[in-house]
Amino acid sequence: MNSWNLSNKQLKERGAENTAKEICQQPDAWEETLRLLEDEKEEIDAFVKPLLAKRELRIIFTGAGTSAYVGDIIAPYLREKIGKDAWAIATTDIVATPKQYLLAHKPTVLISFARSGDSPESIGAFDLAEQLIDEIYHIVITCNPKGALVDRAKKKSGHTLVLYMPKNTNDLGFAMTSSFTCMLLSGLMVFDMDNFSKNAALVRKIAACGRRILQDGNEADNLGKSGFERITFLGSGALYGLARETCLKVLELTAGKIAAVSESVMGFRHGPKSIINDRTLVVMLLSSQAYTHAYEMDFLRELYHDAGAFKVMTMSSAPDKEAAELADYSLVVDKEAGEPWGEDAYMALAYVLFDHIFALSASITVGIAPDTPCPSGNVNRVVKGVTLHPFKN
């Protein structure tokens, strides 16, 4: 395990042992996830293909916190890929205001992402969908076969598909790392099983690059130790969803000691740019789509000419000479690639590894134990204190 200049003993002493392990296991976990999906391919096809044949099908990706951001990455990608009405709606929003999100007369498949499956909102969203939607189907993608959500789903076996992630992805650390990326991978692939071999080859290529990112993680480690007070993550489309997740990871693991915000690249000019001061790191998750990338480069040039001592980092799938010249730091997933890879939602798997290393290093640097960043219990690994109130339609 690459621990970025810390021994396993030192990681344990700093309360980082589980988080570091779960960050490093991800490329292997992605390949195991592929094997699990391939084993279940026939069952997945039998469940999903009839749904995709429904003209008015709504696809809702749901979860809370990091699990919600999985859907934020997949939904825009899927709308473009298969032309279906696909949306990411957090369980927290569904439970609080169900009639604003659940449409009774639209056939709907609710994809629930859940690390533990024990969050009250996961159960609440499942039950409200059953209560309010005339024709409802469920896909539960979870890391915990013993979670309460799985128990609920088994009682609805006629219109429910449950997919289990590799056993070691039910992360013991506070922050979701390998659970996030494996659920993301599964959510991307289940609606495109006809292209399983092609997509699996891409994932294996990303896994190989991911191992290199983890092995060469000193830049992310050093940036995490650099004393930035603020960090902002910017992305477009599917990568805006990733920006939201990377922002949360820094907030969680540093217990808010580093202020982190996320925004779309185009939206950042409209006020959120005010967050930048001389101790800010701006991270741009660059798209592989040429049209989108043109707008991102315009903004990167703007940042280059702005006054201030803040720093800029870019992430790209392939070498980008101009972006590297305009930024202070650059991460290139595939340094040998002649052109961008083209699938931003899949590239999120590789991009997020940098943030995991950065957030772990920053957490240790500011004196926080990454495995338990909030020992007071004010924030918990599985949310507490939620009362589910009966909904009267």
Secondary structure as GFF3:
##gff-version 3
##sequence-region A 1 393
A	DSSP	alpha_helix	8	13	.	.	.	ID=ss1
A	DSSP	alpha_helix	17	24	.	.	.	ID=ss2
A	DSSP	alpha_helix	26	39	.	.	.	ID=ss3
A	DSSP	alpha_helix	41	52	.	.	.	ID=ss4
A	DSSP	beta_strand	58	62	.	.	.	ID=ss5
A	DSSP	alpha_helix	66	82	.	.	.	ID=ss6
A	DSSP	beta_strand	85	88	.	.	.	ID=ss7
A	DSSP	alpha_helix	91	96	.	.	.	ID=ss8
A	DSSP	three_ten_helix	98	100	.	.	.	ID=ss9
A	DSSP	beta_strand	108	114	.	.	.	ID=ss10
A	DSSP	alpha_helix	120	132	.	.	.	ID=ss11
A	DSSP	beta_strand	136	142	.	.	.	ID=ss12
A	DSSP	alpha_helix	148	154	.	.	.	ID=ss13
A	DSSP	three_ten_helix	157	159	.	.	.	ID=ss14
A	DSSP	beta_strand	160	164	.	.	.	ID=ss15
A	DSSP	three_ten_helix	167	169	.	.	.	ID=ss16
A	DSSP	alpha_helix	178	189	.	.	.	ID=ss17
A	DSSP	three_ten_helix	193	195	.	.	.	ID=ss18
A	DSSP	alpha_helix	196	215	.	.	.	ID=ss19
A	DSSP	alpha_helix	218	224	.	.	.	ID=ss20
A	DSSP	beta_strand	230	235	.	.	.	ID=ss21
A	DSSP	alpha_helix	238	253	.	.	.	ID=ss22
A	DSSP	beta_strand	259	264	.	.	.	ID=ss23
A	DSSP	three_ten_helix	267	269	.	.	.	ID=ss24
A	DSSP	three_ten_helix	272	275	.	.	.	ID=ss25
A	DSSP	beta_strand	280	285	.	.	.	ID=ss26
A	DSSP	alpha_helix	290	305	.	.	.	ID=ss27
A	DSSP	beta_strand	311	316	.	.	.	ID=ss28
A	DSSP	alpha_helix	321	326	.	.	.	ID=ss29
A	DSSP	beta_strand	329	332	.	.	.	ID=ss30
A	DSSP	alpha_helix	344	365	.	.	.	ID=ss31
###
